[in-house]
Amino acid sequence: MAITFTHAIENNLLLVSTSGFDGSVEDVAKYGMGVLGLCLESGCLGILCDERSLEYRVGILDLHELAEYAAEVVPRTLAVAIVPNAAGIEDAMFYENVAVNRGIQVKAFTDVDEARHWLEMRTRAAG
């Protein structure tokens, strides 16, 4: 099973719950563009990606490429919080580092409530 996700909109946040596994860079890019499209269409200012049920399989070079791609398409005003499972936190933090260095507001968390609080603070300031 590739990446699948469900979503809900609460206030100005897009809440995404993801499962499956990222089998390729293309899978991750398709997932990311789908989420970004929903966010832009709904006018949300932040995205919370609950990826605790997603297995990360792409390599470190792929993560670097994905973060560079995200820097080209993600609006700088958009805040993104990622909550991976315990096995994926180092990969998520690497992605965060590369993306932040390219101007994106993204942060990896181990706790969904902390991620939501961070997003609410960011989007409150933007909205």
N, CA and C atoms as a LAMMPS dump frame, in Angstrom:
ITEM: TIMESTEP
0
ITEM: NUMBER OF ATOMS
381
ITEM: BOX BOUNDS ff ff ff
-5.0000000000000000e+02 5.0000000000000000e+02
-5.0000000000000000e+02 5.0000000000000000e+02
-5.0000000000000000e+02 5.0000000000000000e+02
ITEM: ATOMS id mol type element x y z
1 1 1 N 0.852 -1.178 0
2 1 2 C 0 0 0
3 1 3 C 0.896 1.239 0
4 2 1 N 0.665 2.115 -0.916
5 2 2 C 1.395 3.388 -0.981
6 2 3 C 0.837 4.338 0.071
7 3 1 N 1.165 5.596 -0.049
8 3 2 C 0.695 6.591 0.908
9 3 3 C -0.787 6.88 0.693
10 4 1 N -1.551 6.813 1.763
11 4 2 C -2.951 7.23 1.734
12 4 3 C -3.15 8.224 2.869
13 5 1 N -4.129 9.101 2.698
14 5 2 C -4.401 10.052 3.775
15 5 3 C -5.849 10.476 3.782
16 6 1 N -6.269 10.886 4.975
17 6 2 C -7.574 11.505 5.157
18 6 3 C -7.306 12.91 5.677
19 7 1 N -8.293 13.758 5.566
20 7 2 C -8.082 15.128 6.025
21 7 3 C -9.358 15.724 6.602
22 8 1 N -9.17 16.738 7.393
23 8 2 C -10.26 17.539 7.938
24 8 3 C -9.743 18.966 8.049
25 9 1 N -10.664 19.909 8.055
26 9 2 C -10.288 21.313 8.208
27 9 3 C -10.904 21.823 9.502
28 10 1 N -10.056 22.416 10.325
29 10 2 C -10.498 22.978 11.595
30 10 3 C -9.929 24.378 11.704
31 11 1 N -10.802 25.348 11.796
32 11 2 C -10.389 26.757 11.793
33 11 3 C -9.572 27.012 10.528
34 12 1 N -8.333 27.393 10.661
35 12 2 C -7.528 27.65 9.469
36 12 3 C -6.421 26.614 9.3
37 13 1 N -6.641 25.402 9.882
38 13 2 C -5.664 24.328 9.793
39 13 3 C -6.197 23.145 8.991
40 14 1 N -5.336 22.599 8.148
41 14 2 C -5.628 21.353 7.448
42 14 3 C -5.007 20.235 8.275
43 15 1 N -5.833 19.328 8.771
44 15 2 C -5.377 18.21 9.597
45 15 3 C -5.345 16.959 8.733
46 16 1 N -4.157 16.404 8.56
47 16 2 C -3.952 15.268 7.668
48 16 3 C -3.502 14.068 8.493
49 17 1 N -4.121 12.922 8.252
50 17 2 C -3.719 11.679 8.894
51 17 3 C -3.289 10.715 7.787
52 18 1 N -2.036 10.283 7.86
53 18 2 C -1.417 9.542 6.776
54 18 3 C -1.074 8.125 7.211
55 19 1 N -1.181 7.172 6.265
56 19 2 C -0.78 5.795 6.549
57 19 3 C -0.156 5.18 5.308
58 20 1 N 0.358 3.97 5.465
59 20 2 C 1.014 3.277 4.364
60 20 3 C 2.516 3.434 4.446
61 21 1 N 3.153 3.545 3.283
62 21 2 C 4.591 3.734 3.24
63 21 3 C 4.954 4.547 2.012
64 22 1 N 6.099 5.228 2.106
65 22 2 C 6.573 6.024 0.978
66 22 3 C 7.537 5.177 0.147
67 23 1 N 7.016 4.59 -0.893
68 23 2 C 7.8 3.683 -1.713
69 23 3 C 8.779 4.352 -2.655
70 24 1 N 8.579 5.629 -2.917
71 24 2 C 9.454 6.329 -3.862
72 24 3 C 9.332 7.838 -3.672
73 25 1 N 10.281 8.552 -4.267
74 25 2 C 10.224 10.015 -4.253
75 25 3 C 8.925 10.48 -4.909
76 26 1 N 8.528 9.81 -5.961
77 26 2 C 7.299 10.183 -6.664
78 26 3 C 6.079 10.035 -5.769
79 27 1 N 6.038 8.96 -4.956
80 27 2 C 4.931 8.77 -4.009
81 27 3 C 4.848 9.933 -3.03
82 28 1 N 6.002 10.317 -2.493
83 28 2 C 6.03 11.392 -1.507
84 28 3 C 5.642 12.722 -2.146
85 29 1 N 6.163 12.985 -3.352
86 29 2 C 5.834 14.229 -4.046
87 29 3 C 4.339 14.291 -4.366
88 30 1 N 3.765 13.181 -4.786
89 30 2 C 2.327 13.143 -5.095
90 30 3 C 1.505 13.4 -3.825
91 31 1 N 1.893 12.771 -2.739
92 31 2 C 1.225 13 -1.451
93 31 3 C 1.34 14.47 -1.05
94 32 1 N 2.545 15.007 -1.112
95 32 2 C 2.772 16.408 -0.742
96 32 3 C 1.973 17.38 -1.589
97 33 1 N 1.937 17.152 -2.88
98 33 2 C 1.186 18.046 -3.769
99 33 3 C -0.318 17.919 -3.535
100 34 1 N -0.782 16.721 -3.208
101 34 2 C -2.198 16.543 -2.887
102 34 3 C -2.588 17.311 -1.64
103 35 1 N -1.756 17.219 -0.617
104 35 2 C -2.008 17.939 0.634
105 35 3 C -1.914 19.449 0.403
106 36 1 N -0.882 19.881 -0.305
107 36 2 C -0.725 21.311 -0.594
108 36 3 C -1.911 21.837 -1.384
109 37 1 N -2.385 21.097 -2.355
110 37 2 C -3.548 21.513 -3.141
111 37 3 C -4.784 21.691 -2.276
112 38 1 N -5.028 20.738 -1.379
113 38 2 C -6.174 20.851 -0.465
114 38 3 C -6.043 22.081 0.414
115 39 1 N -4.834 22.331 0.891
116 39 2 C -4.593 23.482 1.764
117 39 3 C -4.866 24.791 1.039
118 40 1 N -4.309 24.925 -0.147
119 40 2 C -4.484 26.16 -0.912
120 40 3 C -5.939 26.356 -1.32
121 41 1 N -6.596 25.274 -1.699
122 41 2 C -8.003 25.33 -2.107
123 41 3 C -8.907 25.769 -0.964
124 42 1 N -8.57 25.343 0.25
125 42 2 C -9.41 25.655 1.403
126 42 3 C -9.007 26.952 2.099
127 43 1 N -7.883 27.532 1.703
128 43 2 C -7.429 28.772 2.316
129 43 3 C -6.801 28.595 3.694
130 44 1 N -6.382 27.385 4.015
131 44 2 C -5.756 27.132 5.307
132 44 3 C -4.383 27.793 5.38
133 45 1 N -3.98 28.15 6.589
134 45 2 C -2.686 28.78 6.82
135 45 3 C -1.654 27.807 7.367
136 46 1 N -2.112 26.619 7.775
137 46 2 C -1.203 25.633 8.337
138 46 3 C -1.662 24.22 8.048
139 47 1 N -0.689 23.304 8.068
140 47 2 C -0.966 21.887 7.824
141 47 3 C -0.35 21.081 8.962
142 48 1 N -1.141 20.206 9.554
143 48 2 C -0.651 19.258 10.537
144 48 3 C -0.679 17.878 9.897
145 49 1 N 0.501 17.323 9.642
146 49 2 C 0.626 16.001 9.031
147 49 3 C 0.916 14.974 10.116
148 50 1 N -0.102 14.229 10.504
149 50 2 C 0.062 13.148 11.47
150 50 3 C 0.511 11.927 10.675
151 51 1 N 1.801 11.654 10.717
152 51 2 C 2.401 10.572 9.933
153 51 3 C 2.865 9.42 10.822
154 52 1 N 2.233 9.27 11.965
155 52 2 C 2.63 8.198 12.883
156 52 3 C 2.332 6.82 12.332
157 53 1 N 1.403 6.723 11.373
158 53 2 C 1.082 5.432 10.766
159 53 3 C 1.689 5.295 9.374
160 54 1 N 2.657 6.155 9.073
161 54 2 C 3.348 6.119 7.783
162 54 3 C 4.755 5.597 7.993
163 55 1 N 5.137 4.617 7.197
164 55 2 C 6.493 4.074 7.264
165 55 3 C 7.369 4.803 6.252
166 56 1 N 8.423 5.431 6.749
167 56 2 C 9.363 6.133 5.878
168 56 3 C 10.336 5.114 5.286
169 57 1 N 10.425 5.093 3.958
170 57 2 C 11.342 4.168 3.296
171 57 3 C 12.338 4.864 2.371
172 58 1 N 12.071 6.098 1.992
173 58 2 C 12.994 6.774 1.078
174 58 3 C 14.288 7.098 1.819
175 59 1 N 15.371 7.202 1.056
176 59 2 C 16.677 7.456 1.643
177 59 3 C 16.935 8.925 1.921
178 60 1 N 18.07 9.181 2.539
179 60 2 C 18.434 10.531 2.957
180 60 3 C 18.609 11.469 1.762
181 61 1 N 19.185 10.99 0.672
182 61 2 C 19.339 11.833 -0.514
183 61 3 C 17.973 12.171 -1.115
184 62 1 N 17.061 11.214 -1.048
185 62 2 C 15.697 11.47 -1.52
186 62 3 C 15.011 12.529 -0.659
187 63 1 N 15.214 12.461 0.648
188 63 2 C 14.633 13.471 1.544
189 63 3 C 15.179 14.858 1.221
190 64 1 N 16.462 14.919 0.929
191 64 2 C 17.077 16.196 0.559
192 64 3 C 16.435 16.734 -0.716
193 65 1 N 16.273 15.881 -1.701
194 65 2 C 15.636 16.274 -2.966
195 65 3 C 14.193 16.726 -2.742
196 66 1 N 13.476 16.018 -1.897
197 66 2 C 12.077 16.375 -1.613
198 66 3 C 11.973 17.715 -0.903
199 67 1 N 12.875 17.98 0.022
200 67 2 C 12.863 19.263 0.721
201 67 3 C 13.195 20.404 -0.25
202 68 1 N 14.125 20.176 -1.155
203 68 2 C 14.444 21.198 -2.156
204 68 3 C 13.245 21.45 -3.068
205 69 1 N 12.56 20.4 -3.459
206 69 2 C 11.362 20.535 -4.292
207 69 3 C 10.28 21.312 -3.539
208 70 1 N 10.076 20.97 -2.266
209 70 2 C 9.076 21.669 -1.465
210 70 3 C 9.38 23.164 -1.4
211 71 1 N 10.66 23.496 -1.311
212 71 2 C 11.049 24.91 -1.24
213 71 3 C 10.651 25.675 -2.498
214 72 1 N 10.485 24.97 -3.588
215 72 2 C 10.079 25.614 -4.841
216 72 3 C 8.569 25.827 -4.928
217 73 1 N 7.78 25.019 -4.225
218 73 2 C 6.322 25.057 -4.414
219 73 3 C 5.511 25.494 -3.198
220 74 1 N 6.052 25.364 -2.011
221 74 2 C 5.297 25.695 -0.793
222 74 3 C 5.39 27.194 -0.52
223 75 1 N 4.251 27.857 -0.366
224 75 2 C 4.277 29.288 -0.04
225 75 3 C 4.993 29.539 1.286
226 76 1 N 5.741 30.598 1.36
227 76 2 C 6.515 30.922 2.568
228 76 3 C 5.623 31.28 3.75
229 77 1 N 4.384 31.631 3.482
230 77 2 C 3.451 31.992 4.543
231 77 3 C 2.8 30.77 5.185
232 78 1 N 2.955 29.615 4.591
233 78 2 C 2.332 28.388 5.074
234 78 3 C 3.209 27.723 6.129
235 79 1 N 2.613 27.307 7.24
236 79 2 C 3.331 26.578 8.295
237 79 3 C 2.932 25.108 8.237
238 80 1 N 3.93 24.226 8.358
239 80 2 C 3.692 22.787 8.268
240 80 3 C 4.333 22.091 9.463
241 81 1 N 3.529 21.306 10.172
242 81 2 C 4.026 20.491 11.284
243 81 3 C 3.916 19.025 10.884
244 82 1 N 4.988 18.287 11.117
245 82 2 C 5.034 16.865 10.78
246 82 3 C 5.227 16.074 12.066
247 83 1 N 4.401 15.044 12.262
248 83 2 C 4.525 14.175 13.428
249 83 3 C 4.723 12.747 12.922
250 84 1 N 5.99 12.309 12.831
251 84 2 C 6.258 10.945 12.385
252 84 3 C 6.16 9.958 13.542
253 85 1 N 6.263 8.67 13.216
254 85 2 C 6.385 7.686 14.289
255 85 3 C 7.814 7.738 14.832
256 86 1 N 8.071 7.028 15.907
257 86 2 C 9.387 7.093 16.559
258 86 3 C 10.519 6.708 15.618
259 87 1 N 10.29 5.748 14.743
260 87 2 C 11.34 5.303 13.825
261 87 3 C 11.669 6.365 12.771
262 88 1 N 10.76 7.283 12.517
263 88 2 C 10.961 8.271 11.463
264 88 3 C 11.391 9.654 11.928
265 89 1 N 11.576 9.853 13.229
266 89 2 C 11.844 11.203 13.722
267 89 3 C 13.159 11.77 13.182
268 90 1 N 14.198 10.974 13.09
269 90 2 C 15.468 11.498 12.571
270 90 3 C 15.338 11.922 11.114
271 91 1 N 14.634 11.135 10.308
272 91 2 C 14.407 11.509 8.908
273 91 3 C 13.588 12.789 8.821
274 92 1 N 12.561 12.89 9.655
275 92 2 C 11.717 14.093 9.644
276 92 3 C 12.514 15.325 10.059
277 93 1 N 13.394 15.155 11.022
278 93 2 C 14.212 16.285 11.465
279 93 3 C 15.24 16.683 10.397
280 94 1 N 15.761 15.719 9.669
281 94 2 C 16.663 16.042 8.562
282 94 3 C 15.906 16.83 7.497
283 95 1 N 14.715 16.351 7.135
284 95 2 C 13.879 17.05 6.16
285 95 3 C 13.602 18.475 6.643
286 96 1 N 13.24 18.614 7.908
287 96 2 C 12.99 19.934 8.489
288 96 3 C 14.196 20.846 8.303
289 97 1 N 15.367 20.355 8.63
290 97 2 C 16.583 21.154 8.532
291 97 3 C 16.829 21.649 7.104
292 98 1 N 16.72 20.761 6.145
293 98 2 C 16.937 21.143 4.748
294 98 3 C 15.876 22.146 4.299
295 99 1 N 14.618 21.891 4.636
296 99 2 C 13.52 22.768 4.21
297 99 3 C 13.607 24.144 4.864
298 100 1 N 13.89 24.19 6.153
299 100 2 C 13.998 25.469 6.863
300 100 3 C 15.145 26.287 6.289
301 101 1 N 16.239 25.634 5.966
302 101 2 C 17.378 26.337 5.366
303 101 3 C 17.039 26.92 4
304 102 1 N 15.929 26.492 3.424
305 102 2 C 15.481 27.007 2.132
306 102 3 C 14.244 27.887 2.262
307 103 1 N 13.911 28.27 3.494
308 103 2 C 12.871 29.265 3.712
309 103 3 C 11.485 28.768 4.037
310 104 1 N 11.303 27.478 4.233
311 104 2 C 9.978 26.945 4.527
312 104 3 C 9.766 26.881 6.042
313 105 1 N 8.551 27.165 6.482
314 105 2 C 8.177 27.037 7.898
315 105 3 C 7.686 25.615 8.14
316 106 1 N 8.591 24.728 8.466
317 106 2 C 8.234 23.337 8.746
318 106 3 C 8.964 22.905 10.007
319 107 1 N 8.286 22.061 10.801
320 107 2 C 8.896 21.583 12.031
321 107 3 C 8.409 20.171 12.315
322 108 1 N 9.344 19.307 12.711
323 108 2 C 9.019 17.936 13.096
324 108 3 C 8.779 17.865 14.606
325 109 1 N 7.801 17.092 14.995
326 109 2 C 7.422 16.932 16.4
327 109 3 C 7.259 15.462 16.739
328 110 1 N 7.351 15.156 18.018
329 110 2 C 7.054 13.805 18.493
330 110 3 C 5.667 13.739 19.124
331 111 1 N 5.024 14.892 19.295
332 111 2 C 3.735 14.97 19.968
333 111 3 C 2.754 15.799 19.132
334 112 1 N 1.601 15.247 18.881
335 112 2 C 0.59 15.919 18.053
336 112 3 C 0.107 17.214 18.707
337 113 1 N -0.092 17.208 20.009
338 113 2 C -0.569 18.413 20.693
339 113 3 C 0.451 19.548 20.599
340 114 1 N 1.724 19.226 20.745
341 114 2 C 2.771 20.247 20.595
342 114 3 C 2.795 20.788 19.168
343 115 1 N 2.634 19.897 18.202
344 115 2 C 2.619 20.31 16.799
345 115 3 C 1.45 21.257 16.539
346 116 1 N 0.307 20.904 17.061
347 116 2 C -0.883 21.744 16.87
348 116 3 C -0.701 23.112 17.533
349 117 1 N -0.137 23.137 18.73
350 117 2 C 0.113 24.401 19.421
351 117 3 C 1.059 25.282 18.595
352 118 1 N 2.136 24.704 18.087
353 118 2 C 3.09 25.449 17.261
354 118 3 C 2.386 26.041 16.037
355 119 1 N 1.563 25.221 15.391
356 119 2 C 0.825 25.708 14.215
357 119 3 C -0.136 26.824 14.573
358 120 1 N -0.848 26.653 15.657
359 120 2 C -1.807 27.688 16.068
360 120 3 C -1.095 29.008 16.348
361 121 1 N 0.071 28.957 16.968
362 121 2 C 0.845 30.17 17.229
363 121 3 C 1.307 30.795 15.915
364 122 1 N 1.765 29.988 14.985
365 122 2 C 2.231 30.506 13.683
366 122 3 C 1.095 31.093 12.867
367 123 1 N -0.012 30.382 12.815
368 123 2 C -1.122 30.848 11.972
369 123 3 C -1.847 32.023 12.601
370 124 1 N -1.854 32.1 13.919
371 124 2 C -2.446 33.254 14.591
372 124 3 C -1.669 34.508 14.219
373 125 1 N -0.372 34.405 14.193
374 125 2 C 0.478 35.555 13.833
375 125 3 C 0.297 35.939 12.358
376 126 1 N 0.048 34.927 11.511
377 126 2 C -0.103 35.185 10.069
378 126 3 C -1.512 35.671 9.729
379 127 1 N -2.498 35.218 10.508
380 127 2 C -3.88 35.528 10.191
381 127 3 C -4.311 36.752 10.844
